[in-house]
Amino acid sequence: MSAPAVTNRSTTAELPVRKGLVVGSYVALGVLLAWSRFAWLGHSFWTDEIIMVRGYVRGGLDSIFTGSGLNHQLMALLAWAMSSVTGESEVVFRLLSVVPFIAGVVLVTAWLHRRHGALSGVLFLFLATVSPLLLDITRQARGYGLAFMAMCVVIVAALEAVRTGRTWLVVAMCAAGVIGSWTLPQFAIAFGATCVAVALDRSVRRATVVGLVASMALIYTWYAFHTGAVGSASQIEDGVRIGLPWIVTAPIDQILLPALIWIDGTALVAGLVWLPLVCAVIVVAAASPLLRVRSSALVLGSGVVASILVLWVTDAYVIPRYLSFLLVPWFVMVATGAAALLSGVVQRRAPVRALLCLIVLAVLAARFAVLAPDVVALPREANRDAARVIEERGTTTPVITYMRNPANLVFYLERPVDEPEPEALEASVCDRDVAVYYVFQPFALDLVDISCLDRPGVEHRRFAQYARGDEMNVWFVPPER
């Protein structure tokens, strides 16, 4: 009789420890997620945010729906609506991305926890929190957080629809698909492919077909005045094109790997150097129990594959942030696969693959620890900070700029600036008979030596940034005496 009593006490003692680890993991990651998304949202707008505010929010409904350009249309509409209440607030506009993003992460985390265990939920939350790409773009006043949330709903609703056959889940999937597509038009490719995968299930086929047709009609109507812009946007030379034979690895090296390696701004050029990482992802994801069931495997894979195929066929340029919503199915596959491998260690199964998972998780955590403090505490571009220094002496001092986007400074300065050619910079700054401000941002520009910057009386202010040259410099240069 004593042996069973010892076993029962041992089992009972282990449960609180395991529950405590799960709760502790969720709390720690939740705090990191909230801090890394909500802290210091009031930094200066950067180039893409300024383009949206200046060209669409200020332009109102006409610019948003019938203007010549296209710029995260639903996000622009929401920001325009909020601007009538709060003005052009950096914090408020960015919350329109941050809040949906966090809501989507919580939804998928909770779903995974309930359907596939606590470890799967913890790992998804970990990936969504530490991804350098998501850390960067979901804090911006752009539509990436909205699109991520929409894909979270699409994936969860689709998987639950094929599992339960409930029509309301199809409605939720289609509603989210419309929201995501109204934000980023390329979202419609993944959404349509996911609907096709769901429609293969007889129990929800009719509802899915009707929902897909209605959704596509709403999406087409939304972009009625922008059909040309939708196509031309994919031909902007921003990123890389997918070529043979790398279309095979593109779902990983154009979507997943960049999101786990760096912040936005650098496209990954496919090649043999990335094959070890591609293979490692395949090994981990292949262990996912969701990929062993045909219906769930199609739901998770169809949007990713269809998006890559369409971008390849249309010879479009690809940059990771444009496809960041596809990280949702990828993170679900990787999280459930890694959870299966790590859980197998107890039964001494797949120890090598489990070790691989642990190494990758440690590297991602270390990468986040290095990047997050700067991304959170510094602006992406210090345009407002530079403008404030210039405004300290009034509005009459001439401003000379050498930067890729002088319009960003003008946005905050609200007066014109001079933009001389590089060969004329020296004379423009040094040979004036009045004091001038010289603003230099060393991003994608050749260095030009300005000899008078060590002149007596020159004042220099440097503002750190976490991207686009890492700094903004402002010199007050008095005339030569």
Secondary structure, 3 states (H helix, E strand, C coil): CHHHHHHHHHHHHHHHHHHHHHHHHHHHHHHHHHHHHHCCCCCCCCHHHHHHHHHHHCCHHHHHHHCCCCCCHHHHHHHHHHHHHHCCCHHHHHHHHHHHHHHHHHHHHHHHHHHHCHHHHHHHHHHHHHCHHHHHHCCCCCCHHHHHHHHHHHHHHHHHHHHHCCHHHHHHHHHHHHHHHHHCCCHHHHHHHHHHHHHCCHHHHHHHHHHHHHHHHHHHHHCHHHHHHHHHHCCCCCCEECCCCCCCCHHHHHHHHHHHHCCCCCCCCCCHHHHHHHHHHHHHHCCCHHHHCHHHHHHHHHHHHHHHHHHHHCCCEECHHHHHHHHHHHHHHHHHHHHHHHHCCCCCCCHHHHHHHHHHHHHHHHHHHHHHHHHHHCCCCCHHHHHHHHHCCCCCCCEEEECCCHHHHHHHHCCCCECCCHHHHHHHHHCCCCCEEEEECCCCCCCCCCHHHHCCCCEEEEEECCCCCCEEEEEEECCCC
